[in-house]
Amino acid sequence: MIFSRLARSKLPGLQGIESTVKFTKYFDFIRQRPDRVIIRDEWIAQVVSNPVKETVQQDGRIRRWGQIKEMENRFLRVVLLPDHETVHNAFFDRGFKP
């Protein structure tokens, strides 16, 4: 099952821009964890639309990384389904080196 949510950007230059972000049922459940609950929909939308790096896993899922200034410049990894738009996972990747 896939859920959709509207994400409104508060980023400079992107304020007022809205996008719909789709999530898997798995991600909607897993984001209740304490380390995931802080991740904002707008940050996910930012990484999906403007990644600093992208790789494709063997199963076809897409990994995208983006730097989040509000979180001390940590890198957020967003894992998308092969449709390139549905978020399956998102977390701050401590091991990522740009």
C-alpha positions as CSV (number, residue, x, y, z in Angstrom):
1,M,0.0,0.0,0.0
2,I,1.2,3.5,-0.8
3,F,0.4,6.7,1.0
4,S,0.8,10.3,-0.3
5,R,1.4,13.5,1.7
6,L,1.8,17.1,0.6
7,A,5.2,18.5,1.5
8,R,5.6,22.3,1.6
9,S,9.1,23.6,1.3
10,K,10.4,26.2,3.7
11,L,13.8,26.3,2.1
12,P,15.2,29.7,0.9
13,G,14.3,30.1,-2.8
14,L,11.8,27.2,-2.6
15,Q,9.3,28.7,-0.1
16,G,5.7,28.0,-1.1
17,I,6.6,25.2,-3.4
18,E,4.5,22.2,-2.8
19,S,5.0,18.6,-3.9
20,T,3.3,15.3,-3.2
21,V,5.5,12.7,-1.6
22,K,4.5,9.0,-1.8
23,F,5.5,6.6,1.0
24,T,5.3,2.8,1.3
25,K,3.3,1.4,4.2
26,Y,6.7,0.1,5.6
27,F,8.2,3.6,5.7
28,D,5.0,5.1,7.2
29,F,5.5,2.5,10.0
30,I,9.3,2.7,10.4
31,R,9.3,6.5,10.6
32,Q,7.7,6.2,14.1
33,R,11.2,5.2,15.4
34,P,12.8,8.0,17.5
35,D,15.7,8.4,15.0
36,R,13.3,8.7,12.1
37,V,10.5,10.8,13.6
38,I,12.6,14.0,13.3
39,I,12.9,13.6,9.5
40,R,10.6,16.2,7.8
41,D,8.6,15.5,4.6
42,E,10.1,18.7,3.1
43,W,13.7,17.3,3.6
44,I,12.7,14.1,1.9
45,A,11.2,16.0,-1.0
46,Q,14.4,18.1,-1.2
47,V,16.6,15.0,-1.5
48,V,14.3,13.3,-4.0
49,S,14.3,16.4,-6.3
50,N,17.9,17.6,-5.8
51,P,20.3,14.8,-4.6
52,V,24.0,15.2,-4.3
53,K,24.5,11.6,-5.2
54,E,22.4,8.7,-6.6
55,T,23.0,5.0,-7.0
56,V,20.8,2.1,-8.1
57,Q,20.7,-1.0,-6.0
58,Q,20.6,-4.5,-7.5
59,D,16.9,-4.8,-6.7
60,G,16.1,-1.6,-8.7
61,R,15.6,0.7,-5.7
62,I,17.2,4.1,-6.0
63,R,19.4,5.6,-3.2
64,R,19.6,9.4,-3.1
65,W,21.6,11.5,-0.6
66,G,21.2,15.2,0.2
67,Q,22.7,17.5,2.8
68,I,20.3,18.9,5.4
69,K,21.6,22.2,6.8
70,E,19.0,22.3,9.6
71,M,20.5,19.1,11.0
72,E,24.1,20.3,11.2
73,N,24.8,19.5,7.5
74,R,24.1,15.8,8.0
75,F,23.3,13.7,4.9
76,L,19.9,12.2,4.5
77,R,19.6,9.0,2.5
78,V,16.3,8.4,0.8
79,V,15.6,5.0,-0.7
80,L,13.0,5.1,-3.5
81,L,11.1,2.2,-5.2
82,P,12.0,1.6,-8.9
83,D,9.2,4.0,-9.9
84,H,11.5,6.9,-8.8
85,E,8.9,8.6,-6.6
86,T,7.7,6.3,-3.8
87,V,9.8,6.6,-0.6
88,H,10.6,3.2,0.9
89,N,13.1,4.4,3.6
90,A,14.9,7.6,4.8
91,F,17.5,8.0,7.5
92,F,20.6,10.1,8.3
93,D,23.6,8.2,6.9
94,R,26.5,8.6,9.2
95,G,28.9,6.8,6.9
96,F,28.2,8.8,3.7
97,K,31.1,10.8,2.3
98,P,30.3,13.1,-0.6
